[in-house]
Amino acid sequence: MTDTETELFTLFPVFLLVDVSVSMAGGPIEALNECLPDLKREMATNHMVGEIARISLTTFSEEAEELIPLCDLASVDVPQIEVQGGTNFAAAFRGARAAIERGMGSLAKGTPVYRPVVFFMSDGEHQAKEDWIPALDRLRDTSWKYAPEVVAFGFGDAKPETLKRIATRYAFQCKNNNDPTTQVREIMNALVGSIRTTSGSLQDPAQAQGLHLEAPTEHFTPLPAFQI
Amino acid sequence: MSFVRRQNIGALADTDRPDAIAGEGGNGILEVVEPNAPVSGTENVLDDAPDPAPPQTETSLDSGGDDEAQSRIWEDTPSRGPSIGNLRPEMMPILDGSNWHRLPMCAADGGKIGSWWLSAASIGGISHVATGRTRQDDYCYALLPDGSLVSVVTDGLGSYKDTAQLGAGLMARTFVQVAYRLAAEGLDDDLLGRSLGEAQDTVADLGERVYELSREQLSCTLVACLLPVDGPAEFVRVGDAEAFTLADGGEFESVFGGLEDALVNMVAAACPRARPQDVERMSGARSRRVVLASDGLAGDIRLSKALRTFLDEEWEHPTSAALMLDTLRYRRQGSHDDRTGLVAWRLDAG
């Protein structure tokens, strides 16, 4: 323990990976743009979340773009998200891995961190020609020191089998009794609640009881993930 | 604003390292603001923060209309403890009226015992307090027939949020009770190890017969220390609690070498189901001051120079129970777990 040490704070890195393909136009993207400031407010006012969670936002359509690098969301301006083109899951997972590399690499050496969690949200299926499985496998490669938990949320045309394949342990599909705008809000509520509860659990999300997901069954159908 | 104003005893926040993190060569879309404002004097670090929100019991993103009224209904006393890092407003404390196994939010002791002064305090973590969860740390101590001091700190596993504090309390008390009996019977070879083994079985039996709880539901970590009148200290540990020797000049030396390579809060072993290979033993330490700490405190001690400086100063001399409790009321970014600290000062003879 030397005099040159700086303060190191335990962090919970959260990577949002959000579909902004053309099918998200209208109500869904508006709901997303309304919910992100709410997440920022949660970060600013809730000590269990704001002092621990660090948020990154990557959107994807044909390519992935990191709109918010891993940071204290309370301290940044939240950008307006815009709809783009098609849907390429391979680009999404490459983008997520790159965001994790950059974010985790930016932390001070010795920072205690919970295992990163990726929250994936999509209303559709992969459309590009390239195979998306290799990029997903690379993201979830357990030999990678930053290999994250991946939680998948789907609505609209997203298929349960796909969501289950993407998730490491937990996948959820919105029940089809609401409009897409409401479903996006429900997903964002679930996401914020999960970040809040996990941050307050004082346990690493990688533990069996460390990741707490707030996905009420009146809104979501839980999908058992594939065992690889 | 009506939230707690902290009496800061110095500028202890690290202003040189931004807490908000941006990747190298960031995309330039966002302006990342340096959040670590200097803390000095009686300045309220929260002056620029928004009004505190009530404890979140629902997942809705909308806050209720009477949040502001709720935030103004309680007062607190100033603390000597520092504020470290980028802190959010404290949230309203909640009591859970449905868990009759709960412990009080805090406990403390301070006084002369044999050749030592012992001060101890245990305080519920602010994440527990804000959600109604009980404090799950505990401690106990005893003066053995030969004048040795045995002390123990326990920490119930959070995965058993309603019952683990029972295990923590039972393990702490049973451990010292067994240690006393073994010492009185002259069976003091490997006293700590034998006490641990017998205490585990006793607690498991008590838990099943009296509370109808399994060993898992009583799970806790444990660190114990035997301070002989003359001779080196001995320590035993299960899980991630910690022991330190505190030298004059403020060096906290970890007795067990810390858990630097472990992921945060990945507890590998717990009482009352620890196997022999889960028990760590150390001996040979000699120091005027010995500290036992649950991981909520130990982690902060390991990570924070500012906190080590503060505690070394506050623990320079024996403290009252109230002062000991106050030394654990510091605020540190992300430090939301229960904290328990037990400090033993060896008193000079005569």
Boltz contact constraints between the chains, C-beta under 6 A:
constraints:
  - contact:
      token1: [A, 5]
      token2: [B, 305]
      max_distance: 6.0
  - contact:
      token1: [A, 6]
      token2: [B, 14]
      max_distance: 6.0
  - contact:
      token1: [A, 6]
      token2: [B, 17]
      max_distance: 6.0
  - contact:
      token1: [A, 7]
      token2: [B, 14]
      max_distance: 6.0
  - contact:
      token1: [A, 7]
      token2: [B, 304]
      max_distance: 6.0
  - contact:
      token1: [A, 8]
      token2: [B, 303]
      max_distance: 6.0
  - contact:
      token1: [A, 9]
      token2: [B, 85]
      max_distance: 6.0
  - contact:
      token1: [A, 9]
      token2: [B, 333]
      max_distance: 6.0
  - contact:
      token1: [A, 9]
      token2: [B, 334]
      max_distance: 6.0
  - contact:
      token1: [A, 10]
      token2: [B, 264]
      max_distance: 6.0
  - contact:
      token1: [A, 10]
      token2: [B, 334]
      max_distance: 6.0
  - contact:
      token1: [A, 38]
      token2: [B, 61]
      max_distance: 6.0
  - contact:
      token1: [A, 44]
      token2: [B, 50]
      max_distance: 6.0
  - contact:
      token1: [A, 45]
      token2: [B, 50]
      max_distance: 6.0
  - contact:
      token1: [A, 45]
      token2: [B, 53]
      max_distance: 6.0
  - contact:
      token1: [A, 47]
      token2: [B, 88]
      max_distance: 6.0
  - contact:
      token1: [A, 48]
      token2: [B, 127]
      max_distance: 6.0
  - contact:
      token1: [A, 50]
      token2: [B, 88]
      max_distance: 6.0
  - contact:
      token1: [A, 51]
      token2: [B, 88]
      max_distance: 6.0
  - contact:
      token1: [A, 51]
      token2: [B, 333]
      max_distance: 6.0
  - contact:
      token1: [A, 51]
      token2: [B, 334]
      max_distance: 6.0
  - contact:
      token1: [A, 52]
      token2: [B, 334]
      max_distance: 6.0
  - contact:
      token1: [A, 69]
      token2: [B, 22]
      max_distance: 6.0
  - contact:
      token1: [A, 69]
      token2: [B, 23]
      max_distance: 6.0
  - contact:
      token1: [A, 69]
      token2: [B, 26]
      max_distance: 6.0
  - contact:
      token1: [A, 70]
      token2: [B, 21]
      max_distance: 6.0
  - contact:
      token1: [A, 71]
      token2: [B, 20]
      max_distance: 6.0
  - contact:
      token1: [A, 71]
      token2: [B, 21]
      max_distance: 6.0
  - contact:
      token1: [A, 71]
      token2: [B, 22]
      max_distance: 6.0
  - contact:
      token1: [A, 72]
      token2: [B, 20]
      max_distance: 6.0
  - contact:
      token1: [A, 72]
      token2: [B, 35]
      max_distance: 6.0
  - contact:
      token1: [A, 75]
      token2: [B, 20]
      max_distance: 6.0
  - contact:
      token1: [A, 75]
      token2: [B, 33]
      max_distance: 6.0
  - contact:
      token1: [A, 75]
      token2: [B, 35]
      max_distance: 6.0
  - contact:
      token1: [A, 76]
      token2: [B, 30]
      max_distance: 6.0
  - contact:
      token1: [A, 76]
      token2: [B, 32]
      max_distance: 6.0
  - contact:
      token1: [A, 77]
      token2: [B, 30]
      max_distance: 6.0
  - contact:
      token1: [A, 79]
      token2: [B, 29]
      max_distance: 6.0
  - contact:
      token1: [A, 102]
      token2: [B, 23]
      max_distance: 6.0
  - contact:
      token1: [A, 106]
      token2: [B, 21]
      max_distance: 6.0
  - contact:
      token1: [A, 106]
      token2: [B, 23]
      max_distance: 6.0
  - contact:
      token1: [A, 112]
      token2: [B, 264]
      max_distance: 6.0
  - contact:
      token1: [A, 114]
      token2: [B, 264]
      max_distance: 6.0
  - contact:
      token1: [A, 189]
      token2: [B, 59]
      max_distance: 6.0
  - contact:
      token1: [A, 189]
      token2: [B, 61]
      max_distance: 6.0
  - contact:
      token1: [A, 193]
      token2: [B, 59]
      max_distance: 6.0
  - contact:
      token1: [A, 196]
      token2: [B, 56]
      max_distance: 6.0
  - contact:
      token1: [A, 200]
      token2: [B, 127]
      max_distance: 6.0
  - contact:
      token1: [A, 202]
      token2: [B, 158]
      max_distance: 6.0
  - contact:
      token1: [A, 202]
      token2: [B, 265]
      max_distance: 6.0
  - contact:
      token1: [A, 202]
      token2: [B, 337]
      max_distance: 6.0
  - contact:
      token1: [A, 203]
      token2: [B, 265]
      max_distance: 6.0
  - contact:
      token1: [A, 204]
      token2: [B, 263]
      max_distance: 6.0
  - contact:
      token1: [A, 204]
      token2: [B, 264]
      max_distance: 6.0
  - contact:
      token1: [A, 204]
      token2: [B, 265]
      max_distance: 6.0
  - contact:
      token1: [A, 204]
      token2: [B, 266]
      max_distance: 6.0
  - contact:
      token1: [A, 209]
      token2: [B, 159]
      max_distance: 6.0
  - contact:
      token1: [A, 214]
      token2: [B, 59]
      max_distance: 6.0
